Amino acid sequence: FQALKNLSECISDPSRAGEIEGFSNLFFSLIPHDFGRNRPPVIRSTEVLKNEIELLENLSDLKAADDIIKQDDDQGGDPVHPLDSRFRSLGLQEMTPLPPDSTEFAELHKYLTKTCGATHHYNYKLMDVFRIERKGELERFQQSDFSKIASDRRLLWHGSRATNFGGILSQGLRIAPPEAPVSGYAYGKGIYLADMSSKSAQYTASFISNNEGLLLLCEAELGSPMQVITGGGDSRAGETAKAKGLWSTHGVGKTGPKRWKDAGAVHDSLAGVIMPDTDEMPDMSDSSSFLQYNEYIAYDVAQIRLRYLLRVRMQ
């Protein structure tokens, strides 16, 4: 990450253009890529830089998944069934499959299918839903300042590649480390969430996993008010929000939920959290916005609780 941060500083400062090739070569020496007999390319653009940041984040989750797979013995050193061992290694307090004929399943199915953006063209088939609880997440929130602020809690989507979920479920959603370049993140380093399922589905890369993707529904304490941005990306948005005493950023999209409702309709434990009312179809709320769909960025992991894991076939 530090090598990429150095590259980011050089890319944004024309007077340091001569240093770019050296830092680029350093990065490729630390994280080898397969270029065949060709010389490694020089990372000269923010777009390529963002791709390499995403690669490092994926590698971090793959390392966590590999550690889980290696844990085949119990604490006494006795062998256990690999599935039992790997599930235990996730450290989940709860992972309850929902019956497809339950109200809870039906409400989440509506949230999935009725918030598919017109520009995304997904056809969903909901395969499984699990109500999940990570050990310590509720206590972490209750002991944090976020349990005392003016509240705006929402049930929002987060998508990632299937290979990342060993790390996500065992360690929670994480924020890029200080040494990561801030320029690789549209609204600063944070946890990115959406109120449109297809916005998050784009990040699942379902096309490389048999057209199946994993989506999370997260309870996020965004705080009231949020920092509101209608223009393009601002990589310093997190720093600006904190300077204003705000906890999150709302990147306003052209299209979003028309109305919100209490998520207690899904499960009693979600009372007081809000989610889009899918009886009203999303509409164009701000045609002047830069983004097509809303984004919500939380800048502290304690703001987030994982609540549901969905396995979805996406065509």
C-alpha positions in Angstrom: 0.0 0.0 0.0 2.8 2.4 0.8 4.3 1.9 -2.7 0.9 2.8 -4.2 0.6 5.8 -1.9 4.0 7.0 -3.2 2.8 6.5 -6.8 -0.4 8.4 -6.1 1.5 11.4 -4.9 3.7 11.3 -8.0 0.8 11.0 -10.4 -0.9 14.1 -8.8 2.3 16.1 -8.8 3.8 16.7 -12.3 7.1 17.7 -10.9 7.6 14.2 -9.6 6.9 12.4 -12.9 10.4 11.1 -13.1 9.9 9.0 -9.9 6.8 7.2 -11.2 8.7 4.4 -13.0 10.8 3.6 -9.9 7.9 3.3 -7.6 6.0 1.3 -10.2 8.8 -1.2 -10.5 9.0 -1.4 -6.7 5.3 -2.2 -6.4 5.6 -5.0 -9.0 8.7 -6.4 -7.2 6.6 -6.6 -4.0 3.4 -7.9 -5.7 4.5 -10.0 -8.7 2.3 -10.0 -11.7 2.4 -12.3 -14.8 3.5 -10.2 -17.7 5.2 -13.0 -19.6 8.3 -11.8 -21.3 7.1 -8.2 -21.4 8.4 -5.5 -19.2 6.1 -4.5 -16.4 3.9 -1.5 -17.4 4.3 1.8 -15.6 1.4 2.8 -13.4 0.7 6.4 -14.7 -3.1 6.8 -14.2 -5.5 7.0 -11.2 -7.6 4.3 -12.9 -4.8 1.8 -13.0 -3.9 2.7 -9.5 -7.4 2.0 -8.3 -7.3 -1.4 -9.9 -4.1 -2.3 -8.0 -5.6 -1.1 -4.7 -8.6 -3.4 -5.3 -6.1 -6.2 -6.0 -4.4 -5.7 -2.7 -7.7 -5.7 -0.8 -8.7 -8.9 -2.6 -5.4 -10.5 -1.7 -5.9 -9.6 2.0 -9.3 -11.4 2.0 -7.9 -14.4 0.2 -5.2 -14.6 2.9 -7.9 -14.7 5.6 -9.8 -17.4 3.6 -6.6 -19.5 3.3 -6.0 -19.2 7.1 -9.6 -20.5 7.7 -9.1 -23.5 5.3 -5.9 -24.5 7.2 -7.7 -24.8 10.5 -8.7 -28.4 10.6 -8.2 -29.3 14.3 -10.1 -28.3 17.4 -8.5 -26.6 20.3 -7.3 -29.9 21.7 -5.6 -30.8 18.4 -8.3 -33.4 17.5 -9.4 -33.5 13.8 -12.9 -32.2 13.1 -15.0 -32.3 9.9 -13.6 -29.6 7.5 -17.0 -27.9 7.2 -17.4 -27.6 11.0 -13.8 -26.3 11.3 -14.2 -23.7 8.6 -17.6 -22.5 9.9 -16.2 -22.2 13.4 -13.2 -20.2 12.1 -15.6 -17.6 10.8 -16.4 -16.6 14.4 -20.1 -16.0 13.7 -22.4 -15.9 16.6 -25.4 -16.7 14.4 -25.9 -17.9 10.8 -29.6 -18.9 10.5 -31.0 -20.0 7.1 -34.4 -18.4 6.5 -37.3 -20.5 5.3 -38.3 -19.4 1.8 -42.0 -19.3 2.9 -41.2 -16.9 5.8 -42.2 -13.2 5.9 -38.6 -12.3 6.6 -37.4 -14.1 3.4 -40.2 -12.5 1.4 -39.4 -8.9 2.6 -35.7 -9.3 1.7 -36.6 -10.8 -1.6 -38.7 -7.7 -2.4 -35.8 -5.5 -1.3 -33.5 -7.3 -3.6 -35.7 -7.4 -6.7 -37.5 -4.0 -6.4 -34.3 -2.1 -6.1 -32.6 -3.2 -9.3 -31.6 -0.1 -11.2 -33.0 0.3 -14.8 -29.4 0.7 -16.1 -28.1 -2.5 -14.6 -30.3 -5.2 -16.4 -30.0 -7.9 -13.7 -32.4 -10.8 -13.5 -32.2 -12.2 -9.9 -33.0 -15.6 -8.5 -32.6 -15.6 -4.7 -31.1 -18.9 -3.7 -30.5 -18.6 0.1 -30.8 -16.0 2.8 -28.9 -16.3 6.2 -29.5 -14.1 9.2 -26.1 -13.5 10.6 -24.5 -11.9 13.6 -20.7 -11.5 14.1 -19.4 -12.0 17.6 -18.7 -8.7 19.3 -20.2 -6.4 16.6 -23.3 -5.4 18.7 -21.1 -4.8 21.8 -18.6 -2.8 19.7 -21.4 -0.5 18.6 -23.0 -0.2 22.0 -19.6 0.8 23.6 -18.8 3.3 20.8 -19.7 6.9 20.5 -22.1 5.9 17.6 -24.6 4.6 20.1 -25.0 8.1 21.5 -25.2 10.3 18.4 -28.3 11.6 16.6 -29.3 8.4 14.9 -29.9 7.6 11.2 -29.7 3.8 11.0 -30.3 2.1 7.6 -30.4 -1.4 6.2 -28.1 -1.1 3.2 -26.4 -3.3 0.6 -22.7 -4.2 0.2 -21.3 -6.4 -2.5 -18.0 -8.1 -3.0 -16.4 -11.1 -4.7 -17.2 -14.5 -3.3 -13.5 -15.0 -2.6 -13.5 -12.1 -0.2 -16.2 -13.4 2.1 -13.9 -15.6 4.2 -12.2 -12.4 5.3 -15.4 -10.3 5.5 -17.3 -12.8 7.7 -14.4 -13.6 9.9 -13.1 -10.0 10.3 -16.0 -7.8 9.4 -16.0 -5.1 6.8 -12.8 -3.1 7.0 -11.4 0.3 6.0 -8.2 0.7 3.9 -5.1 1.3 6.1 -3.5 4.7 6.5 -0.7 3.8 4.1 -3.3 3.2 1.2 -3.5 6.2 -1.2 -6.7 8.1 -0.5 -7.0 8.9 -4.3 -8.1 5.4 -4.9 -11.5 6.0 -3.2 -14.2 8.2 -4.7 -15.4 9.6 -1.3 -12.4 8.7 0.9 -11.5 5.6 2.8 -14.6 4.0 4.3 -17.2 1.3 3.9 -19.3 1.9 0.8 -23.0 0.9 0.9 -26.1 1.3 -1.3 -29.9 1.4 -1.2 -30.1 -0.2 -4.7 -29.2 -3.9 -4.8 -27.8 -3.7 -8.3 -25.4 -1.0 -7.3 -23.8 -3.4 -4.9 -24.3 -6.5 -7.2 -21.8 -4.9 -9.7 -19.0 -5.6 -7.2 -19.7 -9.3 -6.8 -18.1 -10.3 -10.1 -20.7 -13.0 -10.4 -19.6 -13.8 -14.0 -16.5 -15.5 -12.6 -18.4 -17.6 -10.1 -21.0 -19.4 -12.2 -23.3 -16.3 -12.3 -23.8 -16.5 -8.5 -22.9 -13.6 -6.2 -23.0 -12.9 -2.5 -24.6 -9.8 -1.1 -24.6 -8.4 2.4 -27.3 -6.4 4.1 -25.7 -4.2 6.8 -27.2 -2.1 9.6 -25.3 1.2 9.3 -25.4 4.0 11.8 -24.8 6.9 9.5 -25.6 9.7 12.0 -27.8 12.7 11.4 -27.1 14.8 9.5 -24.8 13.2 6.9 -22.4 15.1 4.7 -24.3 15.4 1.3 -22.4 15.5 -2.0 -24.2 15.9 -5.3 -21.2 16.5 -7.5 -18.4 14.1 -8.6 -16.0 12.2 -6.3 -14.1 13.8 -3.6 -11.3 11.7 -2.2 -11.0 14.0 0.8 -14.7 13.6 1.7 -13.9 11.6 4.8 -11.5 14.2 6.2 -14.0 16.9 5.4 -16.9 15.1 7.1 -14.9 14.5 10.3 -13.8 18.2 10.4 -17.5 19.1 10.4 -18.3 16.6 13.1 -20.1 14.3 10.7 -19.8 10.5 10.6 -20.7 9.6 7.0 -21.2 10.9 3.5 -24.2 10.5 1.3 -23.3 10.7 -2.4 -26.6 11.6 -3.9 -27.7 9.7 -7.0 -30.2 10.6 -9.7 -32.4 7.6 -8.7 -33.2 6.4 -5.3 -36.0 5.2 -2.9 -39.2 7.2 -3.0 -40.0 6.4 0.6 -38.5 4.6 3.6 -40.0 2.3 6.2 -39.1 0.7 9.5 -37.1 -2.5 9.0 -38.9 -4.0 11.9 -41.2 -5.4 9.2 -38.4 -7.8 8.3 -37.3 -8.8 11.9 -38.1 -7.5 15.3 -34.4 -6.9 16.0 -34.3 -4.3 13.2 -37.0 -2.0 14.8 -35.7 1.6 14.5 -33.6 0.9 11.4 -35.1 2.1 8.1 -35.0 0.5 4.7 -36.6 1.5 1.3 -40.3 0.9 1.1 -40.5 -1.3 -2.0 -44.2 -0.8 -2.4 -43.1 2.4 -4.0 -40.7 2.0 -7.0 -37.5 4.0 -6.9 -37.7 7.2 -8.9 -35.5 10.0 -10.2 -35.1 12.3 -7.2 -32.3 14.5 -8.3 -31.6 14.7 -12.1 -28.6 17.1 -11.5 -26.6 14.6 -9.4 -23.3 13.2 -10.7 -24.0 9.7 -9.5 -26.7 7.5 -11.0 -27.6 5.9 -7.7 -27.1 6.7 -4.0 -23.9 5.8 -2.2 -23.4 5.9 1.6 -19.9 5.9 3.1 -19.3 5.2 6.8 -15.8 6.1 8.0 -15.6 3.8 11.1 -16.1 0.1 11.3 -18.0 0.4 14.5 -20.8 2.0 12.5 -21.5 -1.3 10.7 -23.2 -4.5 11.8 -23.6 -7.4 9.3 -27.2 -8.6 9.4 -28.0 -10.8 6.3 -26.0 -12.8 3.8 -27.8 -13.5 0.5 -26.7 -16.0 -2.2 -28.1 -14.8 -5.5 -28.1 -16.1 -9.1 -27.6 -13.1 -11.4 -28.2 -13.2 -15.1 
